[in-house]
Amino acid sequence: MAKLLLATNNAGKLEELRILLRDVPYELVSPADISLKLGVKEYGRTYEANASLKAREFAVASHLLTLADDSGLEVAALGGAPGVLSSRYAGPRASDSQRVAFLLSKLKDVPWEKRTARFRCVMAIATTDGEVKVCSGSCQGIIAFEPKGMNGFGYDPVFYLPRYDKTMAELPSDIKNRISHRGRAAMRARTILTNFR
C-alpha cells in the first residue's frame, strides 16, 4: 500500500489526522515513523501558503505523497487575530495553556456577545513532482471566559459551541471530528486522496 506522510510534529494534531484519515487507501506515516527530521519555517501570510509550503517541502524530502495542514483561530473582537500566528501568539515556545491564558487576557473586557470566533483549517496535499491540491474547513463558535474540557489541544478548551453547550474540548471525539474545522477539511481531503489513486 502506498504511503501518505502526515507532515506534522504536533502529537495532538497527528493523532487527530490519523483518526480523520483512517479510511483513506494509504498507509499513514508520520515524520518520526520514517526518521525524517525537518523543520519548515511558516513565513506565509495565509493558511494556504503555509500548508502548501509544508506539504511541498516534506514531499520533496520524503519522496512521499504528503498532507500538511495549517489552521488557526480567528477572533472577531481581535480583528481576526491570532489567525496564522495562532501557534505563536503567546511566543514561540508557549504551551497550549499559556496561549489560552494570553488569548483570554486580550479578551478580558469583551462581553459575551462580542466574543465570536471561528477555527479555520487548510489542508494541502503535495505530490513528489510538486503538484499541490488544497481544501479547507471552518467551524464557528464563541470564546468562553474560562477553559473547560480535556479532550483536545490548542484553543479547544475555550472554543464554545452554543449548539452543544460545550467547548470543543468537552465534546466526545466522534462529534468533534465530525464538526471541527479539521474534520471538515479532512472530509474534502479524503476525496482528493481517493482520486489520486
N, C-alpha and C positions, 0 to 999 in steps of 0.2 A: 504494500500500500504506500502511495506517495505521502511524503511528509509535508506538513504545514507548520512553519515556525511562527509561534506567537511571540512577537517582538516586544517583550516587557520583562523587566526585572522586579516589578512590583508584585509581591506574593499575593496580595488580595485581588489585584486585577487578573493575575494569571489564573487563580482558582475560579474566578467568575467566568473568564473566557473559556476555560476547559468545560465548564458546565453548559454555557450558552452554545458552544460549537460542537458538543459531544456527538451529534448525529451527522456531521459532515463526512464525506467519503475520503478522509485523510487521517493519518496518524498525527496527532497534535504533539508538538515538541516545544520545549522552552529553550532559551539560550543556554541555560545550565545543563540541560539534557544533552546538548551537542558540544559542550565545553567551549561555548562561544562567549568571550568577554568583549563587549562592545558598548561604549557609552556614546550616545548620539546627542549632540547639543541641539536643543529645541529652540532655534532662533526665529522660527516662523511667527508671523503675526496672526495667523489663523489656525484653527484646529486642523483644517485640511492640509495646510502647508506642513505642519509638524508631523501629522500622521503619515503623510506621503514621504517625507524625508526619512523618518524612522524605517518605514517599510522598505524603501529602496536600499538604504544602507545595510540593513540586516539581510535582505535578499542577496545582495552582492557578496557580502561576507560569508554567508552560509551556503550559497548556491541552492537555496530552497525557496519555494513559494512562501511568501511571508505576509502575515497580517499584523498591522500595528494600529493602535488607536490613540487618539488624543481627545481628552474630554475635560470639561470644566464646569464650574458653577457660575452662573450669571445672575447677579442680584440687581433688580431694577433700581432700588434706592441708592446703589453704589455706581450707577451708570453702566451696568453690565460687568463690573469687576466682581470677582477676580479674573474671570474669563480664562484666557490661555495661560495666565500666570497662577492658576488655582493651586498647583502643587508647590509653588514657590512663594505664595502670598505672604507667609509669615517668616520668610527667609529660606534659603536653600536647604538647610538641614533641620527644619522644623518637623516635629512629629504631627500626626493627624490631630491629636488633642490640642496641640499648640496652634495649629491652623484654625481649628474650630473656635478656640478661645479668642484668637485675633479677629476672626470674622465677627463674632458676637460683640466684641468691643467696638467695632466700627458701626454696629447697628444698635448700640445701647439706647439711643434716644428715638429710634424709629418705631412708630406704632405698628401693631399687628397688620392692619390693612395695607400698609406700605412695604411689607416685607416679602413681596412676591419675588420668585426666583425660578430659574429653570436650570436643569442639568442638560448639557449637550455632549454628544459623543460623535466623533467622526472616525470611521474605520477605513483604512487604506490597505488594499491587497496588491502586492507587487510581485511580478514575475522576475525571474533571474535576468531576463533581457530588457528590463526597465519599464515594462507596461504596468500602469497603476490604475486600479479602479477604486472609486471612493463611494461610500454610502454613509448615512448619518441617522441619528435618532435623538429625540429630546423628551423631556419629562418636566411638567410644570408642578410647582409646589410653593411653599411658604417657609421662610427661615424661622424656626422655632426660637423661643427665648432661652432654652437650655437643651443640652444634648440628652437624648433618650435612645436606648436600644443598643444591642451589642452585635447585631448581625449586619456586618458591612464594614466599610472603611471610608477614609476621606471625610467628606462632609455629610455622609449618610445620617449620622445621629441628630443633625439639626435640620434636615430637609423633610418638612412635614407635608403629608399628603391628606388634604381635607376629606377626600373620598373614603379613605380608610381610617381616619382619625388616628394616624400613627406616623412616626418618622420612617424614613426608608430603612433605618437600622432596626426598627421594631417589626418589620414585615417578615413573614416566612420567605425563605429563599425562592420558592417556586413563584410566588406572587411578585416579588421584587424583580426577578429575572424576566418576567413577562411584561412588566410595565416600565421598567427603568430605561433611561436613555441608552445604556449599553445593550440592554436586551432588545430594544427596538432596532438599533443599528445592526446587531448580530443577526436578527431575522433577515435583514436585507443582504448581509454579507453571506449568509448561507446560500442564498440564491445565486450570487456571483460565483461562489466557490464551486457549487454544483455544475455551473455552466462552463467552468474552466476545464472540466474533465472530458 
